[in-house]
């Protein structure tokens, strides 16, 4: 691959990351104050992260990548904004989705399973 192509690819990836960073910030900004403070009831359970990883692979990896590295379709969930988000913020976004960006609401997934996914995401 020529240098010019590498530069163009790098710039495209940077633009996509910047756009996703803005998407993450916008999604977090929409979380209601009451939801932000909701604690993760499974935080201290090591088995929750393992179960969450399996659920992530089944429901989330197609868009967010097998190890949450992101893709052309969805942001990396290893992003500092996600890692620093409160459990309640992540739970609210997972439950309600980001419909404008193509993320479905996962409210039909049982609440304990949603918390397992959050526990997995916070294990990074």
C-alpha positions as CSV (number, residue, x, y, z in Angstrom):
1,X,0.0,0.0,0.0
2,X,1.3,3.4,-0.9
3,X,2.0,6.1,1.7
4,X,-0.7,8.3,0.4
5,X,-3.3,5.5,0.8
6,X,-2.1,4.9,4.3
7,X,-2.4,8.5,5.2
8,X,-6.0,8.6,3.7
9,X,-6.9,5.5,5.6
10,X,-5.5,6.9,8.8
11,X,-7.4,10.2,8.4
12,X,-10.6,8.2,7.7
13,X,-10.2,6.2,10.8
14,X,-9.5,9.3,12.8
15,X,-12.6,11.0,11.5
16,X,-14.7,7.9,12.3
17,X,-13.2,7.8,15.8
18,X,-14.0,11.5,16.3
19,X,-17.6,11.0,15.1
20,X,-18.0,8.1,17.5
21,X,-16.5,10.0,20.4
22,X,-19.2,12.7,19.7
23,X,-21.8,10.0,19.5
24,X,-20.8,8.5,22.8
25,X,-20.7,11.9,24.5
26,X,-24.2,12.7,23.1
27,X,-25.6,9.4,24.3
28,X,-24.2,9.9,27.8
29,X,-25.6,13.4,27.9
30,X,-29.1,12.1,27.3
31,X,-29.0,9.8,30.3
32,X,-31.4,11.1,33.0
33,X,-29.8,12.2,36.3
34,X,-31.7,9.5,38.3
35,X,-30.4,6.8,35.9
36,X,-26.8,7.9,36.3
37,X,-26.6,7.0,40.0
38,X,-28.1,3.5,39.6
39,X,-25.5,1.1,41.0
40,X,-24.6,-2.2,39.3
41,X,-26.0,-4.9,41.6
42,X,-23.6,-7.5,40.0
43,X,-20.5,-5.4,40.3
44,X,-18.8,-7.6,43.0
45,X,-19.7,-10.9,41.3
46,X,-16.8,-12.2,39.1
47,X,-19.1,-14.7,37.4
48,X,-21.2,-11.8,36.1
49,X,-18.4,-10.5,33.9
50,X,-17.9,-14.0,32.4
51,X,-21.6,-14.3,31.7
52,X,-21.6,-10.8,30.3
53,X,-18.9,-11.6,27.9
54,X,-21.0,-14.5,26.5
55,X,-24.0,-12.2,26.2
56,X,-21.8,-9.5,24.5
57,X,-20.6,-12.1,22.0
58,X,-24.2,-13.1,21.2
59,X,-25.8,-9.6,21.1
60,X,-23.2,-6.9,20.7
61,X,-20.1,-8.2,19.0
62,X,-21.6,-8.1,15.5
63,X,-21.6,-4.3,15.6
64,X,-19.1,-3.4,18.3
65,X,-16.4,-6.0,17.4
66,X,-15.6,-9.3,19.1
67,X,-13.6,-7.7,21.8
68,X,-15.5,-4.3,21.8
69,X,-12.8,-2.7,19.6
70,X,-15.5,-1.0,17.5
71,X,-16.2,-1.2,13.8
72,X,-17.4,0.9,10.9
73,X,-20.9,0.4,12.3
74,X,-20.5,1.1,16.0
75,X,-18.0,2.7,18.4
76,X,-15.4,1.0,20.4
77,X,-16.6,0.2,23.9
78,X,-13.1,0.3,25.2
79,X,-13.1,4.1,24.6
80,X,-12.2,6.1,27.7
81,X,-15.6,7.7,27.7
82,X,-17.2,4.3,28.1
83,X,-14.7,3.0,30.6
84,X,-15.3,6.1,32.8
85,X,-19.1,6.1,32.5
86,X,-21.1,5.3,35.5
87,X,-22.8,1.8,35.5
88,X,-26.2,3.4,35.5
89,X,-25.4,5.5,32.4
90,X,-24.3,2.4,30.5
91,X,-27.3,0.5,31.7
92,X,-29.7,3.2,30.5
93,X,-28.1,3.4,27.1
94,X,-28.1,-0.4,26.7
95,X,-31.8,-0.5,27.8
96,X,-32.9,2.4,25.6
97,X,-30.5,2.2,22.7
98,X,-29.3,4.9,20.5
99,X,-31.9,4.6,17.8
100,X,-30.6,7.5,15.7
101,X,-27.2,5.8,15.4
102,X,-28.6,2.3,14.7
103,X,-28.3,0.8,18.2
104,X,-31.5,-1.0,19.2
105,X,-33.0,-0.8,22.7
106,X,-32.2,-4.0,24.6
107,X,-35.0,-3.5,27.1
108,X,-36.4,-7.0,26.3
109,X,-33.2,-8.6,27.5
110,X,-33.8,-9.5,31.2
111,X,-32.4,-6.9,33.5
112,X,-29.8,-9.2,35.2
113,X,-28.4,-10.0,31.7
114,X,-28.1,-6.3,30.9
115,X,-26.2,-5.8,34.1
116,X,-23.9,-8.8,33.2
117,X,-23.1,-7.0,29.9
118,X,-22.3,-3.8,31.8
119,X,-20.1,-5.8,34.3
120,X,-18.2,-7.2,31.3
121,X,-17.7,-3.8,29.7
122,X,-16.5,-2.4,33.0
123,X,-13.9,-5.2,33.3
124,X,-11.7,-3.7,30.5
